[in-house]
Amino acid sequence: MRWQTGRRSENIEDRRGETPMRAGGMGVRGGGIGLILMVLAAAYFGIDPTVLLQGMGGAMPDQGPSVSTERRQPSPAEDEMKQFMSVVLADTEDTWGTLFEQSGKRYVEPTLVLYTGGTQTACGFGQAAMGPFYCPPDQRVYIDLAFYDELRQRFGAPGDFAQAYVLAHEIGHHVQNLLGISDKVQAARQRADEVEANALSVRLELQADCFAGLWAFHANRSRQILESGDVEEALKAASAIGDDRLQKQSRGYVTPDAFTHGSSAQRTRWFRRGLESGKLSSCDTFNAAAL
């Protein structure tokens, strides 16, 4: 991916090197086991964490007592990754700013928070084990950069464009929040049974994948960011974290009714749809007859 000459975003809050230590333990009502289940359900590309927490019987992260920190100096490689992320973030700002303006709306730029281990959020206490996530109340995307090591090593999805796809997906959730889509889905999920609620989550996630592809289309048209193999990197990442593949790896069988993010085929299909069309209307997963 050609990124070195791109504009850097200033909407980054750098909390790296601060390792929160919470007095009195994790401070999660509902217990540590519930948190572990939430982490597994997030499958490293979680939607609004409050949705998953509500699925645990309403347990919400306690803000807990005061937070102290231990500081660790980020490595040169991590600092370069920060620069890379700031360019991708700037590209998403330019893309969505233009698309919103064309539709008569104003795009409110989110903040990207880089952290180490864990950090406080408006959605509760965020942990690296949850993977990258978007928190609607504070309009922030949270990423521990160590996740990209796991994306490469555990999920077999290396490459800078795979990393860009991760951020673009989470920015897609921010777009859904601004457009009111997230609130509508959350309200519908609360009225639905578990299977229907999962199906709605799948459509929300696949739309975020499509929005990521839509970003790539416009960023490439504006700055020619794509190099040979980049699209394949993103598709490999999308496929690697499909619900069917993750379920097969973790328990040996697949339960489609339990999907919350979509199958590998669905995730790659919707990313590619956004990438090939470049049109917001192409990402309407909620009225699609087939996913």
RABELPE-V544649 format. One record per helix or strand of 3 or more residues. SS is the DSSP state (helix for helix, strand for strand). FROM is the first residue (numbers start at 0). LEN is the number of residues. If there is no record, write none. Layout:
SS_FROM_LEN + SS_FROM_LEN
This chain:
strand_11_4 + strand_17_5 + helix_31_11 + helix_48_6 + strand_66_5 + helix_75_27 + strand_110_5 + strand_117_4 + strand_123_4 + helix_127_3 + strand_130_5 + helix_135_3 + strand_139_5 + helix_146_7 + helix_159_19 + helix_180_11 + helix_193_30 + helix_229_11 + helix_242_9 + helix_255_3 + helix_263_14 + helix_279_4 + helix_284_3
